[in-house]
Amino acid sequence: MTARNTQNKTALPTAPIAPIAVICLTQRALPTARKIASSLQGASVHGLRTRVSVKDVDVAFDDTIAHLQQTFSSDHVIIGVCASGILIRALAPLLAGKWQDAAVLAVDEAGDNFIPLLGGHHGGNRLARDLVDRLGGNAAITTPGDAMLGLALDEPPVGWTLGTPETVKPATAALLAGASARIEVEAGSAAWLTNSAIAQSEDGSILITATAREGANEDAISDGAETAITYHPPVLALGVGCERGCPADDLYDLVMETLAGQCLSPKAIACVTSIDLKADEAAVHELAQRLGVPARFFDAQTLEAEADRLVTPSDVVFAETGCHGVAEGAALATVGPNGKLIVPKHKTKKSTCAVALSQDDIIPEKVGTAQGRLSIVGIGPGQIGWRSPEATALIGRATDIVGYQMYLDLLGPLIDGKDCHHSDLGAEEARARHALELAATGKDVALIGSGDAGIYALATLVFELLDREDRADWNRVAVQVSPGISALQAAASRIGAPLGHDFCAISLSDLLTPREDILRRLKSAAEGDFVIAFYNPVSKRRRDLLAKARDILLEHRNEDTPVVLGRQLGRPDEEITVVPLSKLEVDMVDMLTTVLVGSSNSRHITRGENEWVYTPRGYAKKGPDAAKAPVLSTSFHSSTDTSKNDTSKKGGAE
């Protein structure tokens, strides 16, 4: 297994704003677009098909306005390497509001100017500044607060939460008019406030507080401040433990009651932490999701190192887990030696929690490990347009990519900067095993296969390894299978509809399947009159099974039965050939060919300049009345048309 890193692609220090679409309308703009995308985790390059080299982009489109509108409506952040007017005209009809619209940036083709057009306080201004810091150029920030104060009061740093959004607007207006502020820092690293251009004085009329407490704003108003803004920095570590299968509500209710009893704000929680034995515990992940923070995990040895600092150590817990305290130990391990436990273990019959306070902001990515993720991704036959959006998103999110080198090459700039691990053809088990090993360490791994990952591909091998070895660390990995367009679908689509009726797929590789089984299945499929898709039809050493398959099929169907040969599907040198079954020769096929053999009903026709293969389902047998069926009516949908919900007009629901 070989690893490579294609570029230095460290994630920008911003909140995750994914997915990000970098729009490119000309070949001149492509280098800038790729440069921007390579510096952003989860970004993809979208190119106008008629003007940009399709092989150099992740997504190709034909209609600029329609694609921009669709991408924006899908909550993508848009970075348009194009004139700002194009973005404005395309997106103006879709705008909803300051806090609803995703960020949109315009960038000139040279990459010198980054202009937030929308969502400046929704990540746009920060993204523009971060891109300038990384790539050079100028950030054209036009919002008054940012321009004069050097920050946006309604967009605190990553991890910080604004507790009083309703007071930001009047406070910003007052500061811009010359008012001064008192800044009180009870917790967190507030240099972004104290070192800003905000005028500060001990008797300032605006009180800005950084605190982990709940209700600080009410205290400030009662203390005479005209306007008060409260921020909650990420300084609380929430350690939890629970029984296997604990109801999510049991753990969540315990945490909220505990925080309320101590007047602590849940908005100051940086992460939910526990022992690695709970990395796959649904209640822990549900709790983290409800709180809007990551979940992180420690091994027993790390938690046991905190034994001397525990308030309620337990020998029973030690016997079960290898450490004397899960909730308290996880909270303390998160805040480090300079932090302190401020809420000892609270518990119900099924769950426990504890809270520790850090002196500095907690960066979750630097403590413990995440639950490992393994996405088994089918990327289709190779054409970008045939790769699903889910597959693209999972690959973009992943930290590590595992696959056969040829398949990785098909992904192009989508995997720039990621840790890529490749091995030779035939080393499938090594790839699957390596992917599981990486995911077990807390990484987000994408295991890449062509076509569909679950059809003669790596998904089955992953689950076979999980079944066969039953390793605790592998069992805690979150596994997801993402489907792709299979070779049989791709081949069928190029020639018409040969899979229009019942079909099956048979691999002719006897490397893992005994030849006797293959021949038995061939005979059964032939007798059943299935359309058959042959995978792995030949190899360098195996040249006879395809000929045997042809001869078996000729015993049950006509010599002129159409056979479709699809080679290099979805790639520049794609070839589609149709031959009669009796003329099928082994030398017509190689390892990159998918073979579709029609049933006795399949037809090969020529109409105009086109030739098609299809397998009828039997609609003609429905009789002449079928051809006289009324044409379906056409309707136009309007967002104000409610008649489709009015069943009284039709005498009842359909």
C-alpha positions as CSV (number, residue, x, y, z in Angstrom):
1,M,0.0,0.0,0.0
2,T,1.5,3.3,-1.1
3,A,0.5,6.7,0.2
4,R,0.9,10.1,-1.4
5,N,-0.1,13.6,-0.8
6,T,-0.8,15.5,-4.0
7,Q,-0.7,19.0,-2.6
8,N,-0.4,20.9,0.7
9,K,-4.1,21.4,1.4
10,T,-4.4,22.4,5.0
11,A,-8.0,23.4,5.9
12,L,-8.6,27.0,6.4
13,P,-9.2,28.2,9.9
14,T,-12.9,28.8,9.4
15,A,-16.1,27.1,10.4
16,P,-17.0,24.3,8.1
17,I,-18.9,26.0,5.2
18,A,-19.5,23.0,2.9
19,P,-20.2,22.3,0.2
20,I,-18.4,25.0,-1.7
21,A,-18.7,25.4,-5.5
22,V,-16.0,27.3,-7.3
23,I,-17.6,28.4,-10.6
24,C,-15.4,28.8,-13.7
25,L,-16.7,30.1,-17.0
26,T,-13.5,30.4,-19.1
27,Q,-10.3,28.4,-19.6
28,R,-8.4,31.5,-18.5
29,A,-10.1,31.4,-15.1
30,L,-9.5,27.7,-14.6
31,P,-6.0,28.0,-12.9
32,T,-7.5,30.5,-10.4
33,A,-10.5,28.3,-9.8
34,R,-8.4,25.2,-9.1
35,K,-6.0,27.2,-6.9
36,I,-9.0,28.4,-4.8
37,A,-10.6,24.9,-4.6
38,S,-7.3,23.2,-3.7
39,S,-7.0,25.5,-0.6
40,L,-10.5,24.6,0.7
41,Q,-11.6,21.3,2.1
42,G,-14.8,20.2,0.5
43,A,-14.6,22.5,-2.5
44,S,-15.2,21.4,-6.1
45,V,-14.6,23.2,-9.4
46,H,-17.7,23.6,-11.6
47,G,-16.9,24.5,-15.3
48,L,-19.0,25.6,-18.3
49,R,-18.8,22.7,-20.6
50,T,-18.5,24.7,-23.8
51,R,-15.6,26.9,-22.6
52,V,-13.7,24.9,-20.0
53,S,-11.8,21.6,-20.3
54,V,-14.2,19.1,-18.8
55,K,-11.4,16.7,-17.7
56,D,-10.1,19.5,-15.4
57,V,-13.3,20.2,-13.4
58,D,-15.3,18.2,-10.9
59,V,-18.7,19.2,-12.3
60,A,-19.5,20.3,-15.9
61,F,-22.6,22.3,-16.7
62,D,-24.2,23.7,-19.9
63,D,-26.5,26.5,-18.7
64,T,-24.7,29.1,-16.4
65,I,-27.8,30.8,-15.0
66,A,-29.6,27.5,-14.3
67,H,-26.6,25.9,-12.7
68,L,-25.9,28.9,-10.5
69,Q,-29.5,29.0,-9.3
70,Q,-29.6,25.2,-8.7
71,T,-26.3,25.3,-6.8
72,F,-27.4,28.3,-4.7
73,S,-30.7,26.7,-3.9
74,S,-28.8,23.6,-2.7
75,D,-27.2,25.7,0.0
76,H,-23.7,25.7,-1.6
77,V,-21.3,28.5,-0.9
78,I,-20.5,30.0,-4.4
79,I,-17.2,31.4,-5.4
80,G,-17.6,32.7,-8.9
81,V,-14.3,33.3,-10.8
82,C,-16.2,35.6,-13.1
83,A,-17.8,39.0,-13.3
84,S,-19.9,39.9,-10.3
85,G,-22.8,41.0,-12.6
86,I,-23.3,37.4,-13.8
87,L,-23.7,36.2,-10.2
88,I,-26.0,39.1,-9.3
89,R,-28.3,38.6,-12.3
90,A,-28.5,34.9,-11.7
91,L,-29.2,34.9,-8.0
92,A,-31.2,38.0,-7.4
93,P,-34.6,36.3,-7.9
94,L,-33.7,33.7,-5.2
95,L,-32.6,35.9,-2.4
96,A,-34.4,35.2,0.9
97,G,-32.7,37.2,3.6
98,K,-29.5,38.2,5.3
99,W,-29.4,35.1,7.6
100,Q,-30.8,32.6,5.1
101,D,-28.7,33.2,2.0
102,A,-25.4,31.3,1.7
103,A,-22.2,33.2,1.1
104,V,-21.4,34.2,-2.5
105,L,-18.0,35.6,-3.5
106,A,-16.9,37.1,-6.8
107,V,-13.3,36.7,-7.8
108,D,-11.5,38.2,-10.9
109,E,-9.9,35.7,-13.2
110,A,-6.4,36.6,-12.0
111,G,-7.4,35.9,-8.4
112,D,-6.4,39.4,-7.2
113,N,-9.7,40.6,-5.7
114,F,-12.2,38.6,-3.5
115,I,-15.6,40.3,-3.2
116,P,-18.3,39.0,-0.8
117,L,-21.5,39.8,-2.6
118,L,-23.8,37.9,-0.2
119,G,-23.6,36.4,3.2
120,G,-20.8,38.7,4.4
121,H,-21.8,38.0,8.0
122,H,-22.8,34.4,7.1
123,G,-19.2,33.3,6.5
124,G,-18.5,35.4,3.3
125,N,-16.3,38.1,4.8
126,R,-14.3,35.6,6.8
127,L,-13.9,33.3,3.8
128,A,-12.7,36.3,1.7
129,R,-10.1,37.3,4.3
130,D,-8.9,33.7,4.7
131,L,-8.4,33.2,1.0
132,V,-6.5,36.5,0.8
133,D,-4.3,35.4,3.7
134,R,-3.6,32.1,2.0
135,L,-3.5,33.1,-1.7
136,G,-2.7,36.8,-1.7
137,G,-4.8,39.6,-3.2
138,N,-7.3,41.9,-1.7
139,A,-10.6,41.3,0.2
140,A,-13.1,43.9,-0.8
141,I,-15.1,44.0,2.5
142,T,-18.0,46.5,2.3
143,T,-20.0,45.9,5.5
144,P,-19.5,48.9,7.8
145,G,-18.7,47.0,11.0
146,D,-16.0,45.0,9.3
147,A,-14.5,47.9,7.5
148,M,-14.4,50.3,10.5
149,L,-14.2,48.0,13.5
150,G,-12.1,45.3,12.0
151,L,-14.6,42.6,12.9
152,A,-18.2,41.6,12.6
153,L,-19.9,41.5,16.0
154,D,-22.5,39.1,14.7
155,E,-19.9,36.7,13.4
156,P,-17.6,35.6,16.2
157,P,-14.7,33.2,15.7
158,V,-15.1,29.5,15.2
159,G,-16.4,27.9,18.3
160,W,-17.7,31.1,19.9
161,T,-21.5,31.6,20.1
162,L,-23.4,34.9,20.1
163,G,-25.8,34.7,23.0
164,T,-27.7,38.0,22.3
165,P,-28.1,38.4,18.5
166,E,-30.9,41.0,19.1
167,T,-28.4,43.5,20.6
168,V,-25.7,43.4,17.9
169,K,-27.3,45.8,15.5
170,P,-27.9,48.6,17.9
171,A,-24.5,48.1,19.5
172,T,-22.8,48.2,16.2
173,A,-24.6,51.4,15.2
174,A,-23.6,53.0,18.5
175,L,-20.0,52.0,18.2
176,L,-19.9,53.4,14.6
177,A,-21.4,56.6,15.9
178,G,-18.6,57.0,18.5
179,A,-19.7,55.1,21.6
180,S,-17.2,53.1,23.6
181,A,-17.4,49.6,25.1
182,R,-16.5,47.8,28.3
183,I,-15.1,44.3,27.5
184,E,-15.2,41.8,30.3
185,V,-13.6,38.5,29.7
186,E,-14.7,35.8,32.2
187,A,-13.6,32.9,30.0
188,G,-12.0,32.2,26.7
189,S,-9.3,33.8,24.6
190,A,-10.9,37.1,23.6
191,A,-8.0,38.8,21.9
192,W,-10.2,39.1,18.8
193,L,-12.3,41.6,20.9
194,T,-9.7,43.2,23.1
195,N,-7.3,43.8,20.2
196,S,-9.9,45.1,17.7
197,A,-10.6,48.7,16.7
198,I,-13.5,48.9,19.1
199,A,-13.2,52.0,21.3
200,Q,-12.8,50.8,24.9
201,S,-13.3,52.6,28.2
202,E,-14.1,51.6,31.8
203,D,-17.4,53.5,31.6
204,G,-18.4,52.5,28.1
205,S,-22.1,52.4,27.4
206,I,-21.9,49.0,25.7
207,L,-20.9,46.0,27.7
208,I,-19.4,43.1,25.9
209,T,-19.0,39.9,28.0
210,A,-17.3,36.6,27.2
211,T,-18.6,34.1,29.6
212,A,-19.6,30.5,30.1
213,R,-22.5,31.5,32.4
214,E,-26.1,31.6,31.4
215,G,-28.0,34.9,32.0
216,A,-25.0,37.2,31.8
217,N,-26.8,39.7,29.6
218,E,-29.6,40.3,32.1
219,D,-27.0,41.0,34.8
220,A,-25.3,43.5,32.5
221,I,-28.5,45.4,31.8
222,S,-29.3,45.6,35.4
223,D,-25.8,46.8,36.1
224,G,-26.5,50.0,34.0
225,A,-25.2,49.1,30.5
226,E,-27.3,50.7,27.8
227,T,-26.6,47.7,25.5
228,A,-25.1,44.4,26.3
229,I,-23.6,41.7,24.0
230,T,-22.9,38.3,25.4
231,Y,-20.6,35.7,23.8
232,H,-20.0,32.2,24.9
233,P,-16.5,31.0,24.2
234,P,-15.8,27.2,23.6
235,V,-14.3,26.6,27.1
236,L,-16.5,23.8,28.5
237,A,-15.7,20.1,28.0
238,L,-18.7,17.9,28.5
239,G,-17.6,14.4,29.5
240,V,-20.3,11.7,29.3
241,G,-20.8,8.0,29.8
242,C,-23.8,5.7,29.4
243,E,-25.0,2.1,29.2
244,R,-25.0,0.5,25.8
245,G,-28.2,1.4,24.0
246,C,-29.0,4.3,26.4
247,P,-32.0,6.4,25.2
248,A,-30.7,9.7,23.7
249,D,-33.3,11.6,25.7
250,D,-32.0,10.2,29.0
251,L,-28.5,11.5,28.3
252,Y,-29.6,14.8,26.9
253,D,-32.0,15.5,29.7
254,L,-29.3,14.7,32.3
255,V,-26.9,17.1,30.6
256,M,-29.4,20.0,30.3
257,E,-30.5,19.6,33.9
258,T,-26.9,19.6,35.1
259,L,-26.0,22.7,33.2
260,A,-29.1,24.6,34.3
261,G,-28.4,23.6,37.9
262,Q,-24.9,25.2,37.6
263,C,-26.0,28.2,35.5
264,L,-23.8,27.1,32.7
265,S,-24.7,27.8,29.1
266,P,-24.8,24.9,26.7
267,K,-23.5,27.3,24.1
268,A,-20.1,27.3,25.8
269,I,-19.7,23.6,25.3
270,A,-16.8,22.9,22.9
271,C,-17.3,19.2,22.4
272,V,-18.8,16.1,23.9
273,T,-16.2,13.6,25.0
274,S,-16.2,10.0,26.2
275,I,-14.2,6.8,26.2
276,D,-13.4,5.2,22.8
277,L,-15.6,2.2,23.7
278,K,-18.5,4.6,23.2
279,A,-17.4,5.9,19.8
280,D,-20.3,4.1,18.1
281,E,-22.9,4.9,20.8
282,A,-25.9,6.5,19.2
283,A,-26.9,8.5,22.3
284,V,-23.5,10.2,22.5
285,H,-23.7,11.2,18.9
286,E,-27.3,12.4,19.2
287,L,-26.3,14.5,22.2
288,A,-23.4,16.1,20.2
289,Q,-25.7,16.8,17.3
290,R,-28.3,18.4,19.5
291,L,-25.7,20.6,21.0
292,G,-24.1,21.4,17.6
293,V,-20.6,20.3,18.6
294,P,-18.3,17.5,17.7
295,A,-17.9,14.2,19.6
296,R,-14.4,13.2,20.6
297,F,-13.1,10.0,22.2
298,F,-10.1,8.9,24.4
299,D,-8.7,5.5,25.1
300,A,-8.8,4.0,28.6
301,Q,-5.1,4.7,29.2
302,T,-5.5,8.4,28.5
303,L,-8.5,8.6,30.9
304,E,-6.8,6.6,33.6
305,A,-3.9,9.2,33.5
306,E,-6.5,11.6,35.0
307,A,-7.3,9.3,38.0
308,D,-5.7,11.5,40.6
309,R,-7.9,14.5,39.5
310,L,-11.2,12.6,39.7
311,V,-13.7,13.5,42.3
312,T,-15.7,10.3,42.2
313,P,-13.3,7.5,41.1
314,S,-15.0,4.0,40.8
315,D,-13.4,0.6,41.0
316,V,-16.5,-0.8,39.2
317,V,-15.9,1.5,36.3
318,F,-12.3,0.5,36.2
319,A,-13.1,-3.2,36.1
320,E,-15.4,-2.6,33.1
321,T,-13.5,0.0,31.1
322,G,-9.9,0.1,32.3
323,C,-10.2,3.6,33.8
324,H,-11.6,4.9,37.1
325,G,-13.9,7.5,35.6
326,V,-15.3,8.0,32.1
327,A,-17.3,11.3,32.4
328,E,-14.9,13.1,34.7
329,G,-11.8,11.6,33.0
330,A,-12.9,12.6,29.5
331,A,-13.8,16.2,30.6
332,L,-10.4,16.6,32.3
333,A,-8.4,15.0,29.5
334,T,-10.0,17.5,27.1
335,V,-9.1,20.7,29.1
336,G,-5.6,19.5,30.0
337,P,-3.5,20.1,33.1
338,N,-4.4,23.8,33.3
339,G,-8.1,23.2,33.2
340,K,-10.3,22.1,36.2
341,L,-13.3,20.0,36.9
342,I,-16.2,22.4,37.8
343,V,-19.1,19.9,37.8
344,P,-18.3,16.4,39.2
345,K,-20.2,13.4,37.9
346,H,-23.9,13.6,37.8
347,K,-25.8,10.5,36.9
348,T,-29.1,8.7,36.2
349,K,-29.5,4.9,36.1
350,K,-28.2,4.8,32.6
351,S,-26.0,7.8,32.0
352,T,-23.4,10.1,33.5
353,C,-22.0,13.6,32.8
354,A,-19.3,15.9,34.1
355,V,-18.0,19.4,33.1
356,A,-14.5,20.8,33.0
357,L,-13.4,24.4,32.3
358,S,-10.5,25.2,30.1
359,Q,-8.3,28.3,30.5
360,D,-8.2,28.8,26.7
361,D,-10.5,28.1,23.8
362,I,-10.9,24.3,23.2
363,I,-10.1,23.2,19.7
364,P,-12.0,19.9,19.4
365,E,-9.8,18.7,16.5
366,K,-6.8,18.8,18.8
367,V,-8.2,16.6,21.6
368,G,-8.9,12.9,21.5
369,T,-10.1,11.4,18.2
370,A,-13.3,11.4,16.2
371,Q,-15.4,8.4,15.4
372,G,-13.8,6.9,12.3
373,R,-15.7,7.0,9.1
374,L,-15.4,4.8,6.1
375,S,-17.3,5.7,3.0
376,I,-17.2,3.0,0.3
377,V,-17.8,5.1,-2.8
378,G,-18.7,4.0,-6.3
379,I,-17.6,6.7,-8.7
380,G,-19.3,5.3,-11.8
381,P,-17.5,4.3,-15.0
382,G,-15.4,7.4,-14.9
383,Q,-17.3,10.3,-16.4
384,I,-17.7,13.2,-14.0
385,G,-21.3,13.7,-15.0
386,W,-22.1,10.1,-13.9
387,R,-20.6,10.6,-10.4
388,S,-23.4,11.2,-7.9
389,P,-23.4,14.4,-5.8
390,E,-23.3,12.2,-2.6
391,A,-20.1,10.5,-3.9
392,T,-18.5,13.9,-4.6
393,A,-19.4,15.2,-1.2
394,L,-18.1,12.1,0.7
395,I,-14.8,12.2,-1.2
396,G,-14.6,16.0,-0.6
397,R,-15.1,15.5,3.1
398,A,-12.7,12.6,3.5
399,T,-9.2,13.1,4.9
400,D,-7.8,9.9,3.3
401,I,-8.5,8.3,-0.1
402,V,-7.9,4.6,-0.7
403,G,-8.1,3.0,-4.1
404,Y,-6.5,1.5,-7.2
405,Q,-4.4,4.2,-8.9
406,M,-6.3,4.3,-12.1
407,Y,-9.6,5.1,-10.2
408,L,-7.9,7.8,-8.2
409,D,-6.6,9.4,-11.3
410,L,-10.2,9.7,-12.5
411,L,-11.0,11.9,-9.5
412,G,-8.6,14.7,-10.7
413,P,-8.6,17.9,-8.5
414,L,-11.2,16.5,-6.2
415,I,-8.5,14.7,-4.2
416,D,-5.8,17.3,-4.4
417,G,-4.1,17.6,-1.1
418,K,-5.6,14.6,0.5
419,D,-3.6,11.6,1.8
420,C,-4.0,9.1,-1.0
421,H,-3.2,5.4,-0.5
422,H,-3.1,3.2,-3.6
423,S,-2.1,-0.3,-4.4
424,D,-2.0,-2.6,-7.5
425,L,-4.8,-4.3,-9.2
426,G,-5.6,-7.5,-7.4
427,A,-4.8,-6.1,-4.0
428,E,-8.4,-5.6,-3.1
429,E,-8.3,-7.1,0.3
430,A,-5.2,-5.1,1.2
431,R,-7.1,-1.9,0.2
432,A,-10.2,-2.7,2.2
433,R,-8.1,-3.7,5.2
434,H,-6.0,-0.5,5.0
435,A,-9.2,1.6,4.8
436,L,-10.6,0.0,7.9
437,E,-7.3,0.4,9.7
438,L,-7.2,4.2,8.9
439,A,-10.8,4.7,9.9
440,A,-10.2,2.9,13.2
441,T,-7.8,5.6,14.1
442,G,-10.5,8.3,13.7
443,K,-9.9,9.3,10.1
444,D,-12.5,10.0,7.6
445,V,-11.7,7.6,4.8
446,A,-13.2,7.2,1.3
447,L,-12.6,3.7,-0.3
448,I,-12.9,4.2,-4.0
449,G,-14.3,1.8,-6.6
450,S,-15.4,2.2,-10.1
451,G,-19.0,1.6,-11.1
452,D,-21.2,0.7,-8.1
453,A,-19.2,-0.1,-4.9
454,G,-21.6,-2.9,-4.0
455,I,-21.5,-4.8,-7.4
456,Y,-18.5,-7.0,-7.7
457,A,-16.6,-4.4,-5.8
458,L,-15.1,-3.5,-2.4
459,A,-18.2,-3.0,-0.3
460,T,-18.7,-6.8,0.0
461,L,-15.1,-7.2,0.9
462,V,-15.3,-4.7,3.7
463,F,-18.3,-6.4,5.3
464,E,-16.7,-9.8,4.8
465,L,-13.7,-8.5,6.8
466,L,-15.9,-7.1,9.5
467,D,-17.8,-10.4,9.7
468,R,-14.7,-12.6,9.6
469,E,-12.5,-10.7,12.1
470,D,-15.0,-9.1,14.4
471,R,-12.4,-6.5,15.7
472,A,-13.7,-4.1,18.3
473,D,-11.9,-1.0,16.8
474,W,-13.3,-1.8,13.3
475,N,-16.8,-2.4,14.7
476,R,-16.9,1.2,16.0
477,V,-16.3,2.7,12.6
478,A,-19.2,4.4,10.9
479,V,-19.6,2.7,7.5
480,Q,-21.5,4.1,4.6
481,V,-21.9,2.7,1.1
482,S,-22.5,5.3,-1.7
483,P,-23.9,3.8,-4.9
484,G,-22.6,4.6,-8.3
485,I,-23.7,4.0,-11.9
486,S,-22.7,0.4,-12.6
487,A,-21.0,-0.7,-15.8
488,L,-24.1,-2.6,-16.9
489,Q,-26.2,0.6,-16.6
490,A,-23.6,2.6,-18.4
491,A,-23.4,0.2,-21.3
492,A,-27.1,-0.1,-21.6
493,S,-27.6,3.6,-21.6
494,R,-25.3,4.1,-24.6
495,I,-27.2,1.7,-26.8
496,G,-30.8,2.2,-25.8
497,A,-32.6,-0.1,-23.3
498,P,-31.4,-3.7,-23.4
499,L,-32.1,-4.0,-19.7
500,G,-35.8,-3.2,-20.2
501,H,-36.9,-6.6,-18.9
502,D,-35.6,-9.1,-16.4
503,F,-31.8,-9.4,-16.4
504,C,-28.9,-10.7,-14.3
505,A,-25.2,-10.2,-13.9
506,I,-22.6,-12.9,-13.9
507,S,-18.8,-12.5,-13.3
508,L,-16.7,-14.8,-15.5
509,S,-13.7,-14.5,-13.2
510,D,-12.8,-17.9,-11.7
511,L,-10.3,-16.3,-9.4
512,L,-12.7,-16.4,-6.5
513,T,-15.6,-18.4,-7.8
514,P,-15.2,-22.0,-8.9
515,R,-15.7,-22.6,-12.7
516,E,-18.3,-25.2,-11.9
517,D,-20.4,-22.5,-10.2
518,I,-20.0,-20.1,-13.1
519,L,-21.0,-22.7,-15.6
520,R,-24.0,-23.7,-13.6
521,R,-25.2,-20.1,-13.3
522,L,-24.7,-19.6,-17.0
523,K,-26.9,-22.5,-17.9
524,S,-29.6,-21.4,-15.5
525,A,-29.5,-17.8,-16.8
526,A,-29.7,-19.1,-20.4
527,E,-32.6,-21.4,-19.6
528,G,-34.4,-18.5,-17.8
529,D,-34.0,-16.3,-20.8
530,F,-32.5,-13.4,-18.9
531,V,-30.6,-10.5,-20.4
532,I,-27.1,-11.1,-19.1
533,A,-24.4,-8.7,-18.1
534,F,-21.0,-10.3,-18.1
535,Y,-18.4,-8.7,-15.7
536,N,-14.7,-9.6,-15.9
537,P,-15.3,-11.3,-19.3
538,V,-11.6,-12.1,-20.0
539,S,-8.2,-11.6,-18.4
540,K,-4.6,-12.2,-19.7
541,R,-4.7,-15.8,-18.6
542,R,-8.4,-16.6,-18.8
543,R,-9.6,-16.6,-22.4
544,D,-12.1,-19.5,-22.6
545,L,-15.0,-18.8,-20.3
546,L,-16.5,-16.2,-22.5
547,A,-16.5,-18.6,-25.4
548,K,-18.1,-21.3,-23.3
549,A,-20.8,-18.7,-22.2
550,R,-21.5,-17.9,-25.8
551,D,-21.9,-21.6,-26.7
552,I,-24.2,-22.3,-23.8
553,L,-26.4,-19.3,-24.7
554,L,-26.6,-20.4,-28.3
555,E,-28.3,-23.5,-27.1
556,H,-31.2,-21.4,-25.8
557,R,-31.4,-18.4,-28.1
558,N,-31.1,-17.3,-31.7
559,E,-27.8,-16.7,-33.4
560,D,-28.7,-13.1,-34.1
561,T,-29.4,-12.3,-30.5
562,P,-27.8,-8.8,-30.0
563,V,-24.6,-8.6,-27.9
564,V,-23.5,-5.1,-26.7
565,L,-19.8,-4.6,-26.0
566,G,-19.1,-1.5,-24.0
567,R,-15.5,-0.5,-23.6
568,Q,-13.9,2.3,-21.5
569,L,-17.4,3.5,-20.7
570,G,-17.7,7.2,-19.8
571,R,-14.1,7.9,-20.8
572,P,-12.6,9.7,-23.9
573,D,-11.9,6.4,-25.8
574,E,-15.3,4.9,-25.2
575,E,-16.4,2.3,-27.7
576,I,-19.8,0.7,-28.2
577,T,-20.2,-2.3,-30.5
578,V,-23.2,-4.5,-31.3
579,V,-22.6,-8.0,-32.7
580,P,-24.8,-11.1,-33.2
581,L,-24.3,-13.7,-30.5
582,S,-22.9,-16.2,-33.1
583,K,-20.2,-13.7,-34.1
584,L,-19.0,-12.9,-30.6
585,E,-15.3,-13.6,-30.4
586,V,-13.0,-13.5,-27.4
587,D,-10.6,-11.2,-29.1
588,M,-13.3,-8.5,-29.3
589,V,-13.3,-8.2,-25.5
590,D,-10.7,-7.1,-22.9
591,M,-10.7,-6.4,-19.2
592,L,-12.1,-2.9,-19.7
593,T,-15.2,-4.3,-21.6
594,T,-18.7,-5.0,-20.2
595,V,-20.7,-7.5,-22.3
596,L,-24.5,-7.4,-22.4
597,V,-26.2,-10.4,-24.1
598,G,-29.8,-9.9,-25.0
599,S,-32.7,-12.3,-24.3
600,S,-34.7,-14.0,-26.9
601,N,-36.9,-10.9,-27.1
602,S,-34.2,-8.3,-27.3
603,R,-34.1,-6.4,-30.6
604,H,-31.4,-4.5,-32.5
605,I,-32.9,-1.8,-34.7
606,T,-31.7,1.0,-36.9
607,R,-33.7,4.2,-37.1
608,G,-32.4,7.1,-39.2
609,E,-28.7,7.5,-38.3
610,N,-29.1,5.7,-35.0
611,E,-29.0,2.1,-33.9
612,W,-30.5,0.8,-30.7
613,V,-30.9,-2.3,-28.7
614,Y,-33.9,-2.8,-26.5
615,T,-35.7,-5.5,-24.7
616,P,-39.5,-5.0,-24.7
617,R,-41.5,-5.6,-21.5
618,G,-44.7,-6.7,-23.4
619,Y,-46.6,-3.4,-23.8
620,A,-47.6,-4.5,-27.3
621,K,-49.4,-7.5,-25.8
622,K,-51.8,-5.2,-24.0
623,G,-53.7,-4.9,-27.3
624,P,-54.7,-2.2,-29.7
625,D,-56.6,-0.2,-27.0
626,A,-53.2,0.6,-25.3
627,A,-52.2,2.6,-28.4
628,K,-55.4,4.6,-28.2
629,A,-54.9,5.6,-24.5
630,P,-55.4,9.4,-24.0
631,V,-52.3,11.6,-23.9
632,L,-51.4,12.7,-20.4
633,S,-52.5,16.2,-19.7
634,T,-50.0,18.9,-19.2
635,S,-50.2,21.2,-16.1
636,F,-48.2,24.1,-14.9
637,H,-47.3,24.3,-11.2
638,S,-47.5,27.6,-9.3
639,S,-46.4,28.1,-5.7
640,T,-49.8,29.8,-5.2
641,D,-51.8,27.0,-6.7
642,T,-53.5,25.0,-4.0
643,S,-55.9,23.1,-6.2
644,K,-53.7,19.9,-6.0
645,N,-54.6,19.6,-2.4
646,D,-58.3,20.2,-2.9
647,T,-59.7,16.7,-3.3
648,S,-63.3,18.0,-3.4
649,K,-62.8,19.0,-7.1
650,K,-62.1,15.4,-8.0
651,G,-64.7,13.8,-5.8
652,G,-62.1,12.5,-3.3
653,A,-58.3,11.8,-3.0
654,E,-56.6,9.9,-5.8
